[in-house]
Amino acid sequence: MAKDLRELMRALKIDKIALVGHDRGARVATRFAKDHPDAIDRLVVVDNVPTRIVARDFNFSKMAKTYWLFMFHLKLDLPEIFITGREEQWLRHLYSEWCYNPHSISGDAFDTYVRAYRSPGAVRGALADYRASADDLAQDNDDAEVKIGCPTRSIWGAEFDGVGKSFDMPAIWSEMATNIQTFAVPESGHVPQEEQPAVMNALLADFLRDWAG
């Protein structure tokens, strides 16, 4: 996916980008920053612990509440049987578990996610991303000593068990990048862009303010 993004930039004749990624998207953005350092000006990663750090520091007793999802999605075909046709119930469970306020994502916003997951191939595609975890981990381990050089801002929800409450995020991202700023968004779980949009927008606008594009 990072390579796809770089090829899209070439097709559109875009030389350099500022890149923002959340969760799985942050993994793609991190890979992009390492593989294509000349094509990125700055990086924002939202509520993400890098793949190799999750594997290295996994603590079952602390993290089983949220990371069971990784293991479940790796099983071929079975998750599709449980999720397909029940996308609304599936997403409602996840968002209720992941959000500081379980009703943060509702109404039209929630319905938009449901429609997306009901699109042909959407569930299979989402699960395939997790099923590539072994490849992701191998790539991350291959260049574990290479730090991201562009200005990087890591933002996460202060109240999410799977990230901010289970990991030392400033330490982790200092290990990943040489020029790092870190922020925990209060009263937010896994999706601060949905739960605290004003805070998130202010953090993004501040970080991108002097970017010429």
Rosetta blueprint (number, residue, H / E / L):
1 M L
2 A H
3 K H
4 D H
5 L H
6 R H
7 E H
8 L H
9 M H
10 R H
11 A H
12 L L
13 K L
14 I L
15 D L
16 K L
17 I E
18 A E
19 L E
20 V E
21 G E
22 H E
23 D L
24 R H
25 G H
26 A H
27 R H
28 V H
29 A H
30 T H
31 R H
32 F H
33 A H
34 K H
35 D H
36 H L
37 P H
38 D H
39 A H
40 I E
41 D E
42 R E
43 L E
44 V E
45 V E
46 V E
47 D L
48 N L
49 V L
50 P L
51 T H
52 R H
53 I H
54 V H
55 A H
56 R H
57 D H
58 F L
59 N L
60 F H
61 S H
62 K H
63 M H
64 A H
65 K H
66 T H
67 Y H
68 W H
69 L H
70 F H
71 M H
72 F H
73 H H
74 L H
75 K L
76 L L
77 D L
78 L H
79 P H
80 E H
81 I H
82 F H
83 I H
84 T L
85 G L
86 R L
87 E H
88 E H
89 Q H
90 W H
91 L H
92 R H
93 H H
94 L H
95 Y H
96 S H
97 E H
98 W H
99 C L
100 Y L
101 N L
102 P L
103 H L
104 S L
105 I L
106 S L
107 G H
108 D H
109 A H
110 F H
111 D H
112 T H
113 Y H
114 V H
115 R H
116 A H
117 Y H
118 R H
119 S L
120 P L
121 G L
122 A H
123 V H
124 R H
125 G H
126 A H
127 L H
128 A H
129 D H
130 Y H
131 R H
132 A L
133 S H
134 A H
135 D H
136 D H
137 L H
138 A H
139 Q H
140 D H
141 N H
142 D H
143 D L
144 A L
145 E L
146 V L
147 K L
148 I E
149 G L
150 C L
151 P L
152 T E
153 R E
154 S E
155 I E
156 W E
157 G E
158 A L
159 E L
160 F L
161 D L
162 G L
163 V L
164 G L
165 K L
166 S L
167 F L
168 D L
169 M H
170 P H
171 A H
172 I H
173 W H
174 S H
175 E H
176 M H
177 A E
178 T L
179 N L
180 I E
181 Q E
182 T E
183 F E
184 A E
185 V E
186 P L
187 E L
188 S L
189 G L
190 H L
191 V L
192 P H
193 Q H
194 E H
195 E H
196 Q L
197 P H
198 A H
199 V H
200 M H
201 N H
202 A H
203 L H
204 L H
205 A H
206 D H
207 F H
208 L H
209 R L
210 D L
211 W L
212 A L
213 G L
